Amino acid sequence: MTFASPLWLLLFVPLYYWWRKGRAQMLTLKMPQTNRHFSGATWRSKVRPLWNRIGLFSLGLLVLAMARPQKKWQEEKVKADALDIVLAMDISPSMLSKDFDPDRLTVAKKVAVDFVENRPHDRIGLVAFSAEAFTQCPLTADRKVVQSFIRELTVGRLKDGTAIGMGLATAINRMKESPSRSKIVILLTDGENTTGYITPDQATEIAVSLGIRVYTVGIGSEGVVMSPSQRGPNGSYIFGPRMLKFNTDLLKDIADRTKGKFYRAYSERDLKGIYAEIDRLEKTKVEIKTVQRTKEYYEWFVGIAIALLLLEFLGRWTVLRSVTP
């Protein structure tokens, strides 16, 4: 705690002198001969010297109040021109392919979680798609919530297939009424469009009309890969070597038309580098302003002093009034 006007504290010097003088008078009253002289004194005469101290103590509190005790600290105000980002992630069965360790989806989730961690000022949402698409998490500034939903992504929750157009359209729908300056979709898939009542071309047109930029990420290697080939009797996937196709031209077209960028990830290292580059390209403008905060405490001292002075006044003119000074 500091004082804004510390010179007022010099008034404690005369107050101290006054206190010493009053104390000397009290000691005189306690001497034997004086006690004999006041042997018939009532309790009021004994209390009165102490009661007079209340006024002195109140004056001390008022001196402290005039010195303005206060606490100061610095506070940072962060003003961010936040972006809206929707991650559209493919959860079709081929995302369990083993050309990534342990599989494509696990690595994609891990890298996406790290990406979200590095975007503290943005609103981020999550869309999952295979033959259908759904919003796993609406736009939110709570990174922990988004990361939790990313970790919960699993294959098999939707019908098998890859509806890239549906995934992109659902992501766009989350941002169509957003007031944000920049709206971005990061669409990650490992295949080509095989189903969906909204085509990738239609979804791309909507993105262009709304000024939404789309970064497309193709994950996985082409050719023969250990991948789910069919379901077993218990519903689990049976893996086998499969020839997987990848529509590079489609993803490039989506990115080019929306002024985004197409990326190809053949490994976890590639994928980390891609998200790192997107993070650099889409920087949030942040303004940090340091503000000096001050909390005043003089009101407390004034309030207590007034209460004590009122108490002293009432006591002097009621219970102590009959005592002759």
Residue pairs with C-beta under 8 A, 6 or more apart in sequence:
1 69
1 70
1 71
1 297
2 69
2 70
2 71
2 72
3 9
3 67
3 68
3 69
3 70
4 67
4 68
4 70
5 66
5 67
5 68
6 67
7 67
8 63
8 66
8 67
9 63
9 64
9 67
11 63
11 66
12 60
12 63
15 56
15 59
15 60
15 63
18 56
19 53
19 56
22 49
22 52
22 53
22 56
25 49
26 49
28 34
29 35
29 38
29 49
38 45
42 323
44 319
44 320
44 322
44 323
45 323
47 320
48 320
48 323
48 325
51 312
51 315
51 316
51 320
54 308
54 309
54 311
54 312
54 315
55 308
55 309
55 312
57 308
58 304
58 305
58 306
58 308
58 309
58 312
59 305
61 301
61 302
61 304
61 305
61 308
62 301
62 302
62 305
64 298
64 301
65 298
65 299
65 301
65 302
65 305
66 298
67 298
68 296
68 298
69 296
69 297
69 298
69 301
70 294
70 295
70 296
70 297
70 298
71 294
71 295
71 297
72 292
72 293
72 294
72 295
73 292
73 293
74 290
74 291
74 292
74 293
75 290
75 291
75 292
75 293
76 288
76 289
76 290
76 291
77 288
77 289
77 290
77 291
78 121
78 286
78 287
78 288
79 286
79 287
79 288
79 289
80 121
80 122
80 284
80 285
80 286
80 287
81 181
81 284
81 285
81 286
82 121
82 122
82 123
82 141
82 180
82 284
83 119
83 122
83 123
83 180
83 181
83 182
83 183
83 184
83 282
83 284
84 122
84 123
84 124
84 125
84 139
84 175
84 178
84 180
84 182
84 183
84 184
85 119
85 122
85 123
85 124
85 125
85 184
85 185
85 186
85 282
86 124
86 125
86 126
86 127
86 139
86 171
86 172
86 174
86 175
86 184
86 185
86 186
87 112
87 115
87 116
87 124
87 125
87 126
87 127
87 150
87 171
87 185
87 186
87 188
88 127
88 128
88 129
88 133
88 167
88 168
88 170
88 171
88 185
88 186
88 187
88 188
89 108
89 109
89 112
89 126
89 127
89 128
89 129
89 150
89 153
89 188
90 129
90 130
90 162
90 164
90 167
90 188
90 189
90 190
90 191
90 219
91 105
91 128
91 129
91 130
91 153
91 154
91 155
91 157
91 158
92 129
92 130
92 131
92 155
92 160
92 161
92 162
92 189
92 190
92 191
93 130
93 155
93 156
93 160
93 227
93 228
93 237
94 104
94 162
94 190
94 191
94 220
94 227
94 228
94 242
94 244
95 103
95 104
95 105
95 108
95 155
95 190
95 219
96 103
96 104
96 105
96 155
96 227
96 228
96 237
96 239
97 103
97 104
97 190
97 220
97 225
97 226
97 227
97 228
97 242
97 244
98 225
98 226
98 227
98 239
99 220
99 221
99 225
99 226
100 106
100 107
100 219
100 220
100 267
100 268
101 107
101 268
104 190
104 219
104 220
105 153
105 154
105 155
107 268
107 271
108 188
108 219
108 271
109 150
109 151
109 153
110 268
111 268
111 271
111 272
111 275
112 150
112 188
112 275
113 147
113 150
113 151
114 272
114 275
115 275
115 278
115 279
116 124
116 143
116 146
116 147
116 150
117 143
117 147
118 279
119 143
119 279
119 284
120 143
121 141
121 284
121 286
122 141
122 284
123 139
123 140
123 141
123 178
123 180
124 137
124 139
124 140
124 141
124 143
124 146
125 135
125 137
125 138
125 139
125 140
125 146
125 171
125 174
125 175
126 135
126 136
126 137
126 146
126 149
126 150
126 153
127 133
127 134
127 135
127 136
127 167
127 170
127 171
127 174
128 134
128 136
128 153
128 157
128 158
128 167
129 158
129 162
129 163
129 164
129 166
129 167
129 170
130 155
130 157
130 158
130 159
130 160
130 161
130 162
130 163
131 158
131 159
131 160
131 161
131 162
131 163
131 194
131 195
131 196
132 158
132 159
132 163
132 166
132 196
133 158
133 163
133 166
133 167
133 169
133 170
133 196
134 158
134 170
135 170
135 174
136 149
136 150
136 152
136 153
137 145
137 146
137 149
138 174
139 174
139 175
139 178
140 146
155 228
155 237
156 235
156 237
161 194
161 195
161 196
162 189
162 191
162 192
162 193
162 194
162 195
163 193
163 194
163 195
163 196
163 198
164 187
164 189
164 192
164 193
164 196
164 200
164 203
164 250
165 193
165 196
165 198
165 199
165 200
165 201
165 202
165 203
166 196
166 197
166 198
166 203
167 187
167 189
168 185
168 187
168 200
168 203
168 204
168 207
168 214
168 254
169 198
169 202
169 203
169 206
171 185
171 187
172 185
172 203
172 206
172 207
172 210
172 212
175 183
175 185
175 210
175 212
176 210
182 213
182 282
183 210
183 211
183 212
183 213
184 212
184 213
184 214
184 215
184 260
184 282
185 207
185 212
185 213
185 214
185 215
185 260
186 214
186 215
186 217
186 275
186 278
187 214
187 215
187 216
187 217
187 251
187 254
188 216
188 217
188 219
189 216
189 217
189 218
189 219
189 251
190 218
190 219
190 220
190 244
190 246
191 244
191 245
191 246
191 247
192 245
192 246
192 247
192 250
193 199
193 200
193 247
193 250
200 250
200 253
200 254
203 254
204 214
204 253
204 254
204 257
204 258
207 213
207 214
207 254
207 257
207 258
208 257
208 258
212 258
213 258
213 259
213 260
214 254
214 255
214 258
214 260
215 255
215 260
215 261
215 262
215 263
215 278
216 251
216 252
216 254
216 255
216 260
216 261
216 262
216 263
217 251
217 262
217 263
217 264
217 265
217 271
217 274
218 246
218 248
218 251
218 262
218 263
218 264
218 265
219 265
219 271
220 244
220 246
220 265
220 266
221 266
222 244
222 245
222 246
223 243
223 244
224 241
224 242
224 243
224 244
225 241
225 242
225 244
226 239
226 240
226 241
226 242
227 239
227 240
227 241
227 242
227 244
228 237
228 238
228 239
229 237
229 238
229 239
229 240
229 242
230 237
230 238
230 240
231 237
231 238
232 238
248 262
248 264
251 262
252 262
254 260
254 262
255 261
255 262
256 262
261 278
261 281
263 270
263 274
263 277
264 270
265 271
265 274
